Structures are given as C-alpha cells and as structure tokens.
Amino acid sequence: MKLAILLSIGSTFEILLWILAVIIIVYILAKKKSVLNRDKNIPFDDAIVEDAPEKDKPKEDWAEDVKEEDIIEVKEENEEKKEVKSKKKTSEKSPELNFERIGKPNHENKDDLKKIKGIGPVLEKKLNEIGITNYAQILNLNKNDLQLISILTNYPFSKIQGNQWVKQVKDLEK
C-alpha cells in the first residue's frame, strides 16, 4: 500500500514539474519577444506613441523643416574643419632625405626599382614620390635613411631591412 501511495505521488510530482517547465518556456519566449520588439522600436503602449516628441516624426515631415541656411552653415563648418586639418599638415615639418649625400632624384631616367625583392608597383611609386628613383641612390642609403624611408612611405622598416635593398642593388649591378 505504501508503494502505491509513493507511485501516485511520484507521477503527480512529475506532472507538476512538466507544467512548471512549460510555464518557464512560455515566460522565456514572451520575454524574448518583448526584447525583439523593443529593438524594433515597437511601442508596448499606445500612450507612448501619443506622447512622442516632435523629433520622432517621420523623416518626410522633419525634412521639410530644414532650411537652406542650415545646410549652408553645416557646409561652411565642414570647410573650416578641412582648412584647419590642411594647415596642421603643412605646419608640421616632415623629415626629408639628404639628397646631397645620397644623390639627386632623376625622374627622366628612373631605374626599375621593382627588380628589388620587396618593392612592388605601389612602393616604387611612393619611393619615386619622395625622390628615390635609381639604384645609385639606394647604394648610398644608410640605416637612418632607411628608417626615414619607412616613415615617409608608411612601409615597415623590418621589411626594408630584411629584404636588404642595398645588397640586392649591389648584386643587380654586377
């Protein structure tokens, strides 16, 4: 008899646990739905919509309120910011290579710097822009010059040093 009572209590307890699990699942799904709706800015209460401030008007409505003077003012502010940035760039003196020591750039008779391992078309263009155009200049570069080239071309010094440009040029000229 005690066994029958225990079995009936056990099955009742199991049913209660299943009901509790269903309630928890429904609660979690309802919470998840409300979070999703909040992300989509779907209001839960109609009163919230009625009390909404003017800035939440549809785009078509507030776009008509913008005046041409406001647009011009924004453009002028952006132009002033650009002028300030360009003044900063020109006021900062960038370091320069000593061309008297390494040799003057010769833009008419450029050497093909792409023959040097580690120099591709983009880096060759940057080197030409800063005045490195021929092998003779590369032969005269020292470690400080290579570091400066790294800064001016935004190319890692470790790669310049690892590719041993000066040694490669010596090998090319043999």
Beta strands, then each sheet from edge to edge (+ up, - down):
end
